[in-house]
Amino acid sequence: MTSQAVDSADFEGWRARSDARAKAEAERKTATEAVGKARKKKDKAAARDRLAKLPKAEDGADPFLVRAQVLLDRAHASPGVIDGRDGDNFKKAVRAFREMRGMPIDGGLDPEVWAALSADKAPALKPYVIYSEDVNGRYEEKLPADYAKLAKLKWLGYRDAVEMLSERFHMDPPLLRALNPGVDFKTAGVTIQVADVGGFAEGTVRRVTVDKKLGELRAYDDADKILMIAPATIGSPDTPSPEGRMTINGAFPDPHYIYDPKKNFQQGKNKRKLTLPPGPNGPVGSMWIDLSKPTYGIHGTPEPSQISKTASHGCVRLTNWDAAELARMIEPKVTEVEFVD
C-alpha cells in the first residue's frame, strides 16, 4: 500500500471491492456448508474441491478505509485505531460524523457523507523522519502481565519504536508496517509514511456523556456543540460502570496506578495492594481523568486496538490519544460527566 493509493482511493472503488468481498465470503460460506452436509465420501470430496477452487476474500487493509479513517479522526469523530478495516469502531465513527454534521445518524458511509468528509483535500498520509530519540526511546521490550511483576519496574513504556510511532499517529502497528515495507524502525534518518491526523479539537468541554449501550463518549461545549466523539470500553457485568452524574476533578498524565483488590477487582493471584509505575502500557495508559466518584475515571489503555471490544473494570477506557484530547478541554470541578444506558 502506498500514499498515492490511499490518496487516490475513491468511494466507487471501495464499494466495488466491498461487494466483491461480500460475494466471495457468501460463496465460500455456501461451499463450506456443502462440505458439512455431504454424506457420501465422493460427494464430500467434490464439495471440498469446489471450496478449494473458490477465491478467498481479501483480508488486508483497504486504502480507501485508511483515507476515510484519517479524515474522520481529523474531524474528531474518532475511529479508534486507524487500521483500514471496516469494523465496529469505524461504523461508530461514521455515525458520529453524521451526528456532528446534523445528518440522519443511520445510513453508514454513503455518497453524501463521503462528499462531506472528502471536502478535506489534504493528503491522508505524510512523510516523517525517524529521529534518534525515536530509536533510543525509553522502551520496555518485555512487559509481564502479572501486576506484582509490573510493580517492580520503573516505567511501563512502549515495547519499541513501532508501537510508539503507531500511537503517536493513531495507527495500528500492522498498518504502519504495511505502509512502510522493509523499513528498519531501529535506524534514525529513515523517512516513513504515517497518518496525518491533524491537531487536537478546540474548545472547553462543559459536559460529557458516556453511552453504555453504544460504547461511546461524547464531549460538548457550553453551546451544546459536540467537540469530539470517541469509542469507549465501559464497565462489565462483573464490575459495572457508575450511574448518574458526577464531575471531573482533574486530568493527570502518566499516572501511577494503585491496584487495590479490596476496592476494585482481583488480578491473577494478587491479593495485596500494589502501586504500578506510570507509562503508556500501564493498566490506565498515559492519562487519568479523575471523576468525583471515588476510584472511577476516564483513562487511556495499553491496548488501543481493543477499545470497545473488551470489558473494563468499571471505568471508561479510551485510546491514549483520545484521552489526551479530552483532557486538554476539560475544566476541573466544572465539567460534568453523565452515564446513560
C-alpha positions in Angstrom: 0.0 0.0 0.0 1.3 3.4 -1.0 0.5 7.0 -0.1 -0.6 7.5 -3.7 -3.0 4.5 -3.4 -4.5 5.9 -0.2 -5.0 9.5 -1.5 -6.4 8.3 -4.9 -8.8 5.8 -3.4 -12.4 6.7 -4.1 -15.9 5.7 -2.9 -16.9 3.8 -6.0 -13.8 1.6 -6.0 -14.3 0.8 -2.3 -18.0 -0.1 -2.9 -16.9 -2.4 -5.8 -14.3 -4.1 -3.6 -16.7 -4.4 -0.7 -19.4 -6.1 -2.9 -16.8 -8.5 -4.4 -15.6 -9.4 -0.9 -19.1 -10.0 0.3 -19.8 -12.2 -2.7 -16.7 -14.2 -2.1 -17.5 -14.7 1.6 -21.0 -15.8 0.7 -19.8 -18.3 -1.9 -17.3 -19.8 0.5 -19.8 -20.0 3.3 -22.2 -21.9 1.0 -19.4 -24.2 -0.2 -18.3 -24.8 3.4 -21.8 -25.7 4.4 -22.0 -28.1 1.5 -18.9 -29.9 2.8 -20.5 -30.3 6.1 -23.8 -31.6 4.7 -22.2 -34.1 2.3 -22.7 -37.7 3.5 -21.0 -39.8 0.8 -17.3 -39.8 0.5 -17.2 -38.8 -3.2 -19.7 -36.0 -2.6 -17.7 -34.6 0.3 -14.5 -34.8 -1.8 -16.3 -33.0 -4.7 -17.6 -30.3 -2.2 -14.1 -29.8 -0.8 -12.7 -29.5 -4.3 -15.2 -26.8 -5.2 -14.4 -24.9 -1.9 -10.6 -25.1 -2.7 -11.2 -23.5 -6.1 -13.1 -20.5 -4.7 -11.1 -17.3 -4.2 -10.7 -16.1 -0.6 -11.9 -12.7 0.3 -9.1 -10.1 0.6 -8.3 -9.6 4.3 -5.8 -6.7 4.2 -6.3 -3.0 5.0 -8.2 -1.1 2.3 -6.6 2.1 1.1 -10.0 3.9 0.9 -10.7 3.0 4.5 -7.3 4.3 5.6 -8.2 7.6 4.0 -11.7 7.6 5.4 -10.5 6.9 9.0 -7.8 9.6 8.8 -10.5 12.1 7.7 -12.8 11.0 10.5 -10.0 11.4 13.0 -9.3 14.9 11.8 -13.0 15.7 12.2 -12.8 14.5 15.8 -15.1 11.6 15.1 -12.6 9.1 16.4 -12.4 5.6 14.7 -10.1 4.4 17.5 -7.0 2.9 15.8 -6.6 3.6 12.1 -6.3 0.2 10.6 -8.0 0.4 7.2 -10.7 -2.1 8.2 -14.5 -1.9 8.2 -15.0 -2.7 11.8 -17.5 -1.7 14.5 -15.4 1.4 15.6 -15.3 2.6 12.0 -19.0 2.3 11.8 -19.4 4.2 15.1 -17.1 7.0 13.8 -19.2 7.4 10.6 -22.3 7.5 12.7 -20.6 10.1 15.0 -19.6 12.2 12.0 -23.2 12.1 10.7 -24.4 13.3 14.1 -21.8 16.1 14.3 -22.9 17.3 10.9 -26.6 17.2 11.6 -27.2 14.3 9.2 -29.6 11.4 9.9 -27.5 9.1 12.1 -28.4 6.0 10.2 -27.2 5.2 6.7 -23.5 4.5 7.1 -20.9 5.8 4.8 -22.9 6.9 1.8 -22.1 9.3 -1.0 -23.4 12.3 1.0 -21.2 11.5 4.0 -18.2 10.9 1.7 -18.7 14.2 0.0 -18.7 15.9 3.3 -15.6 14.0 4.6 -13.6 14.3 1.4 -14.1 18.1 1.3 -10.9 17.9 3.3 -8.5 17.7 0.4 -5.3 17.4 2.3 -3.3 14.1 1.9 -4.2 11.4 4.3 -0.6 10.5 4.9 2.5 12.5 5.4 6.3 11.8 5.5 8.0 11.5 8.9 11.7 11.2 9.5 12.6 8.8 12.3 14.8 10.6 14.8 17.4 9.2 17.1 15.1 10.0 20.0 12.5 7.7 18.4 15.0 4.8 18.0 16.6 5.2 21.5 13.4 5.8 23.4 12.6 4.5 26.9 11.3 1.2 25.8 10.4 -1.9 27.7 10.7 -4.9 25.3 9.1 -7.4 27.7 6.2 -6.4 29.9 4.8 -9.2 32.1 1.0 -9.5 32.5 1.2 -10.0 36.3 0.7 -6.8 38.3 3.2 -7.8 41.0 5.9 -8.1 38.4 4.9 -4.8 36.8 5.1 -3.1 40.2 8.8 -3.9 40.3 9.5 -1.9 37.2 10.2 1.9 37.0 8.4 2.6 33.7 5.7 0.8 31.7 6.8 2.2 28.3 6.2 1.2 24.8 7.8 -2.0 23.7 9.6 -0.5 20.7 9.6 2.4 18.2 6.9 0.8 16.1 4.4 0.8 18.9 5.3 4.3 19.9 5.1 5.7 16.4 1.8 3.9 15.8 0.2 5.5 18.8 1.7 8.9 18.0 -0.1 8.8 14.7 -3.2 6.9 15.9 -2.4 3.8 13.8 -2.5 0.0 14.2 1.1 -1.3 14.1 0.4 -3.7 11.2 -0.8 -0.8 9.1 2.3 1.2 9.9 4.4 -1.7 8.7 2.3 -2.3 5.6 2.7 1.4 4.6 6.5 1.1 5.1 7.5 -2.3 3.8 11.1 -3.3 4.5 11.7 -0.3 6.8 14.1 -0.8 9.7 12.5 1.2 12.5 15.7 0.9 14.5 17.5 3.3 12.2 17.4 7.0 12.5 17.1 9.2 9.4 14.7 6.9 7.6 11.6 8.6 6.1 8.4 6.8 6.6 4.7 7.4 5.8 2.3 8.0 8.7 -1.3 9.1 9.1 -1.7 12.9 9.1 -4.3 13.1 11.8 -4.3 16.8 12.3 -4.5 18.7 15.6 -6.5 18.4 18.7 -10.1 19.5 18.9 -10.5 23.1 20.2 -12.9 24.4 22.9 -13.9 23.8 26.5 -15.9 20.8 27.4 -18.9 21.6 29.6 -20.4 18.1 29.8 -19.5 14.6 28.8 -21.9 11.8 28.1 -20.9 8.1 28.4 -23.2 5.9 26.4 -23.0 2.4 27.8 -25.2 0.9 25.1 -23.2 2.3 22.2 -19.8 2.1 23.8 -19.1 5.8 23.1 -18.1 9.0 24.7 -19.3 12.5 23.6 -17.9 15.8 24.7 -20.0 19.0 24.4 -19.2 22.7 24.9 -21.4 25.4 26.6 -23.5 25.8 23.4 -24.1 22.0 23.3 -21.9 21.6 20.3 -20.2 18.2 20.0 -16.4 18.8 20.2 -15.4 15.1 20.0 -16.9 11.6 19.9 -14.8 8.5 20.6 -15.3 4.8 21.0 -15.0 3.6 24.6 -14.8 0.5 26.7 -17.3 1.0 29.6 -17.5 -1.4 32.5 -18.5 -5.1 32.5 -21.2 -7.3 34.1 -18.8 -8.1 37.0 -17.6 -4.5 37.5 -20.2 -2.2 36.1 -19.6 1.5 35.4 -21.2 4.0 37.8 -24.7 5.5 37.3 -25.9 9.1 37.0 -23.9 12.3 37.0 -20.6 13.4 38.5 -17.9 16.0 37.9 -14.3 15.8 36.7 -11.7 16.5 39.4 -8.8 16.9 37.0 -6.6 15.3 34.4 -3.3 13.6 35.3 -0.9 12.5 32.5 1.4 9.5 33.1 -0.3 8.4 36.3 0.8 5.8 38.7 -1.8 3.1 39.1 -3.0 2.0 42.5 -4.2 -1.6 42.5 -6.4 -2.5 45.5 -8.3 -5.8 45.2 -10.4 -4.9 48.2 -11.9 -1.9 46.3 -11.8 -2.9 42.7 -11.0 -6.3 41.3 -8.5 -9.1 41.8 -5.9 -9.6 39.1 -4.5 -13.0 38.9 -3.3 -14.2 42.3 -2.5 -10.7 43.6 -4.4 -10.1 46.8 -2.4 -7.2 48.2 -2.3 -3.5 47.3 0.2 -2.6 44.7 1.5 0.7 43.1 2.3 0.3 39.4 4.6 2.8 37.7 3.5 5.2 35.0 3.7 4.6 31.3 1.6 4.2 28.2 1.5 0.4 28.7 0.2 0.6 32.3 -3.3 -0.5 33.1 -4.7 3.0 32.6 -2.4 4.1 29.8 -0.9 7.5 29.7 -3.8 9.6 31.0 -6.1 9.5 34.0 -9.1 11.8 34.2 -10.4 11.6 37.7 -14.1 11.5 38.4 -15.8 12.8 41.6 -17.0 9.2 42.4 -14.1 7.6 44.2 -11.9 5.0 42.3 -13.6 5.9 38.9 -12.1 7.7 36.0 -11.8 8.1 32.2 -8.4 6.9 31.1 -6.1 5.5 28.4 -5.2 2.0 27.6 -2.2 -0.3 26.8 -4.2 -1.9 24.0 -5.8 0.7 21.8 -7.0 -1.9 19.2 -9.3 -3.4 21.8 -11.2 -0.3 22.7 -15.0 -1.0 22.8 -14.2 -4.7 22.1 -13.4 -5.9 25.6 -14.7 -5.1 29.1 -13.2 -2.7 31.7 -13.1 -2.8 35.4 -15.9 -0.1 35.8 -14.0 2.9 34.4 -14.2 4.4 30.9 -11.3 3.4 28.7 -10.3 5.4 25.6 -7.3 5.2 23.3 -4.4 7.1 24.9 -4.7 9.9 22.2 -8.5 10.3 22.7 -8.0 10.5 26.4 -5.3 13.2 25.9 -7.6 15.1 23.5 -10.4 15.1 26.1 -8.0 16.0 28.9 -7.0 19.2 27.1 -10.5 20.5 27.0 -12.0 19.7 30.4 -12.4 22.2 33.2 -11.7 20.7 36.6 -14.6 20.8 39.1 -16.8 22.2 36.4 -17.1 19.6 33.6 -19.8 17.2 34.2 -20.0 13.5 33.2 -23.2 11.6 32.8 -23.6 7.9 32.3 -26.5 6.9 30.1 -27.9 3.4 29.3 
